[in-house]
Amino acid sequence: RSSKQEVASYPVFDELMQRGPLDMLLVTGAPVEHLPYEDIQYFEELNDIFAHAQQRISSIMGLCFGGLALAKYLGIDKRVVKDKIFGVHQVKASHCAQRYVGHGRTEFNLPLSTWALLDESQLAHSRLGPLRSLAHHPELGPLMLATPNEQFVIMLGHPEYTVDTLYREWQRDLGKNSPYTRRFTHRSFVEMERQLQQGASPILANWVRNHHAKSTLAA
């Protein structure tokens, strides 16, 4: 409801639900992860959607800000970092993550572009039970988490990103003279492409495959 009509024509959530039940809900990223939640004008509406989804949808995944927003709904605060976390990072996958990252995989390469992470000290206090870490970075902490029943899956990275997406964001921020951009050159993105070709994971496809199958069986 917060979008201006001239920006795009979207159905509001209530209208969408009148068309029929949803199997899954994917909450995308947005360039607002650095803002206090109370300053995000649609955050109350987003929480109403999460409450509805919790009752009626088999699985909800949040990407980047979407993941932070899901965590906040569950009672976990974020921590804003001083320097944007950007690029392709190698992360360790737990045994519980294999249904998402691929059988037998213990690590994968994940694109990141964020100003915020989760407050790790609060992960045990989620209102749906302690969040399980599915993927972890030794310096950045947990980057993929889930509630005990895996209805909520939180992903702080961007598994959907290509190198072109990262390059466009870098170019945009380069024009703003953002400090993090100085650590990268055009050559950096050649290396990122190599990393993704050799070690990316089809997390989104596996999430859809696993949970859609579950929702179909339940129906």
C-alpha positions as CSV (number, residue, x, y, z in Angstrom):
1,R,0.0,0.0,0.0
2,S,3.0,2.3,0.4
3,S,3.9,2.3,-3.3
4,K,2.9,5.2,-5.4
5,Q,0.5,4.2,-8.2
6,E,2.7,5.6,-10.9
7,V,5.6,3.3,-9.7
8,A,3.9,0.0,-10.3
9,S,0.5,-1.6,-10.1
10,Y,0.7,-4.3,-7.5
11,P,-2.2,-6.1,-5.8
12,V,-2.2,-5.6,-2.0
13,F,-1.9,-8.8,0.0
14,D,-5.6,-9.1,0.9
15,E,-6.5,-8.9,-2.8
16,L,-3.9,-11.5,-3.6
17,M,-5.2,-13.9,-1.0
18,Q,-8.7,-13.6,-2.4
19,R,-7.4,-15.3,-5.6
20,G,-6.5,-18.5,-3.8
21,P,-4.1,-19.9,-1.2
22,L,-0.3,-19.4,-1.5
23,D,2.1,-22.3,-1.1
24,M,5.1,-20.2,-0.3
25,L,6.2,-16.6,0.3
26,L,9.5,-15.1,-0.7
27,V,10.4,-11.7,0.9
28,T,12.9,-9.9,-1.3
29,G,15.7,-7.5,-0.4
30,A,15.2,-3.7,-0.3
31,P,17.8,-0.9,0.1
32,V,16.6,-0.1,3.6
33,E,18.5,-2.5,5.9
34,H,20.4,0.4,7.4
35,L,17.3,2.2,8.6
36,P,15.6,1.7,12.0
37,Y,12.6,-0.5,11.5
38,E,10.2,2.2,12.7
39,D,11.4,4.5,9.9
40,I,10.3,2.0,7.2
41,Q,6.8,3.1,6.3
42,Y,5.5,-0.3,5.2
43,F,7.0,-2.4,8.1
44,E,3.8,-2.7,10.1
45,E,2.0,-3.9,6.9
46,L,4.8,-6.4,6.4
47,N,4.4,-7.8,9.9
48,D,0.7,-8.3,9.2
49,I,1.6,-10.3,6.1
50,F,4.1,-12.4,8.2
51,A,1.5,-13.1,10.8
52,H,-0.9,-14.3,8.1
53,A,1.8,-16.4,6.4
54,Q,2.7,-18.0,9.7
55,Q,-0.8,-19.4,10.0
56,R,-1.5,-20.4,6.4
57,I,1.7,-20.7,4.3
58,S,4.1,-23.7,4.6
59,S,7.3,-21.8,4.1
60,I,8.5,-18.2,4.2
61,M,12.0,-17.2,3.0
62,G,13.5,-13.7,3.4
63,L,16.5,-12.5,1.4
64,C,18.8,-9.8,2.7
65,F,16.5,-7.1,4.1
66,G,13.7,-9.7,3.8
67,G,15.6,-12.0,6.1
68,L,16.3,-9.2,8.6
69,A,12.6,-8.3,8.5
70,L,11.6,-12.0,9.2
71,A,14.1,-12.1,12.1
72,K,12.6,-8.9,13.6
73,Y,9.2,-10.4,13.4
74,L,10.6,-13.4,15.4
75,G,12.1,-11.0,18.0
76,I,15.7,-10.8,16.8
77,D,17.3,-7.4,16.2
78,K,19.8,-6.5,13.5
79,R,23.2,-4.8,14.0
80,V,24.2,-2.1,11.4
81,V,27.8,-2.3,10.3
82,K,30.1,0.6,9.6
83,D,31.2,-0.6,6.2
84,K,29.0,-2.3,3.6
85,I,29.6,-6.0,3.3
86,F,29.9,-6.7,-0.4
87,G,31.2,-9.3,-2.8
88,V,31.2,-13.1,-2.9
89,H,32.1,-14.8,0.4
90,Q,32.7,-18.5,1.1
91,V,30.5,-19.8,3.9
92,K,30.3,-23.0,5.8
93,A,27.1,-25.1,5.6
94,S,25.8,-27.2,8.4
95,H,24.5,-30.7,7.9
96,C,21.0,-29.4,8.4
97,A,21.5,-27.1,5.3
98,Q,22.1,-29.8,2.8
99,R,18.4,-29.9,1.6
100,Y,19.0,-26.3,0.5
101,V,22.7,-26.1,-0.5
102,G,23.1,-29.6,-2.0
103,H,23.7,-33.0,-0.6
104,G,27.2,-33.5,0.8
105,R,28.2,-29.9,0.5
106,T,30.0,-28.3,3.5
107,E,30.7,-24.9,1.9
108,F,29.5,-22.6,-0.9
109,N,30.1,-19.2,-2.3
110,L,27.4,-16.6,-1.5
111,P,27.0,-13.0,-2.9
112,L,26.5,-10.4,-0.2
113,S,25.5,-6.8,-0.3
114,T,24.3,-5.5,3.0
115,W,24.7,-2.9,5.7
116,A,23.3,-5.1,8.5
117,L,23.7,-8.5,10.1
118,L,21.9,-10.2,12.9
119,D,22.6,-9.8,16.6
120,E,24.0,-13.3,17.2
121,S,23.5,-13.1,21.0
122,Q,19.7,-13.0,20.5
123,L,19.3,-16.1,18.2
124,A,18.3,-18.4,21.1
125,H,15.4,-16.1,22.0
126,S,13.3,-16.3,18.9
127,R,9.6,-16.5,19.8
128,L,9.3,-19.7,17.8
129,G,12.3,-21.3,19.4
130,P,16.0,-20.9,18.9
131,L,17.1,-20.2,15.4
132,R,19.3,-22.8,13.8
133,S,22.4,-21.7,11.9
134,L,22.4,-23.3,8.4
135,A,25.3,-21.4,7.0
136,H,28.0,-19.5,8.8
137,H,30.9,-17.2,8.0
138,P,33.8,-17.0,10.5
139,E,33.8,-13.2,10.7
140,L,30.3,-12.2,9.7
141,G,28.4,-14.9,11.8
142,P,25.3,-16.8,10.7
143,L,24.1,-15.9,7.2
144,M,21.4,-18.5,6.7
145,L,19.1,-19.6,9.6
146,A,15.8,-21.3,10.2
147,T,13.2,-21.8,12.8
148,P,13.1,-25.3,14.4
149,N,10.3,-26.4,12.0
150,E,11.9,-24.6,9.0
151,Q,8.8,-22.7,8.2
152,F,10.8,-19.5,8.4
153,V,14.2,-19.5,6.5
154,I,16.4,-16.4,6.8
155,M,19.0,-15.7,4.2
156,L,21.2,-12.6,4.7
157,G,22.9,-13.0,1.3
158,H,21.7,-12.9,-2.3
159,P,21.8,-16.4,-3.8
160,E,19.8,-14.9,-6.7
161,Y,22.6,-12.4,-7.6
162,T,24.8,-12.7,-10.7
163,V,28.1,-11.0,-11.1
164,D,26.4,-8.5,-13.3
165,T,24.1,-7.6,-10.4
166,L,27.0,-7.0,-8.1
167,Y,28.8,-5.0,-10.7
168,R,25.8,-2.7,-11.3
169,E,25.5,-2.1,-7.5
170,W,29.2,-1.3,-7.3
171,Q,29.0,1.1,-10.2
172,R,26.0,2.8,-8.5
173,D,27.8,3.1,-5.2
174,L,31.0,4.2,-6.9
175,G,29.2,7.3,-8.1
176,K,28.2,8.0,-4.5
177,N,31.9,7.6,-3.4
178,S,30.9,4.9,-0.9
179,P,34.0,3.9,1.0
180,Y,33.6,0.1,0.4
181,T,33.9,0.6,-3.3
182,R,37.6,1.5,-3.1
183,R,38.4,-2.1,-2.2
184,F,37.2,-3.3,-5.6
185,T,38.3,-2.9,-9.2
186,H,36.9,-4.2,-12.5
187,R,39.2,-7.2,-12.1
188,S,37.5,-8.0,-8.8
189,F,34.4,-9.0,-10.6
190,V,36.2,-11.5,-12.9
191,E,37.3,-13.3,-9.7
192,M,33.8,-13.2,-8.3
193,E,32.5,-14.7,-11.5
194,R,35.0,-17.5,-11.2
195,Q,34.0,-18.1,-7.5
196,L,30.3,-18.4,-8.5
197,Q,31.0,-20.7,-11.4
198,Q,32.9,-23.0,-9.2
199,G,31.0,-22.9,-5.9
200,A,27.6,-21.2,-6.0
201,S,24.6,-23.1,-4.7
202,P,21.0,-23.3,-6.1
203,I,19.5,-22.4,-2.7
204,L,16.3,-20.8,-4.0
205,A,15.5,-23.7,-6.4
206,N,16.1,-26.3,-3.7
207,W,14.0,-24.3,-1.2
208,V,11.1,-24.2,-3.7
209,R,11.5,-27.9,-4.6
210,N,11.6,-29.1,-1.0
211,H,8.8,-26.9,0.5
212,H,6.5,-27.0,-2.5
213,A,6.6,-30.8,-2.5
214,K,5.7,-30.7,1.2
215,S,2.8,-28.3,0.7
216,T,1.5,-30.3,-2.2
217,L,1.6,-33.5,-0.1
218,A,-0.2,-31.7,2.7
219,A,-2.9,-30.6,0.4
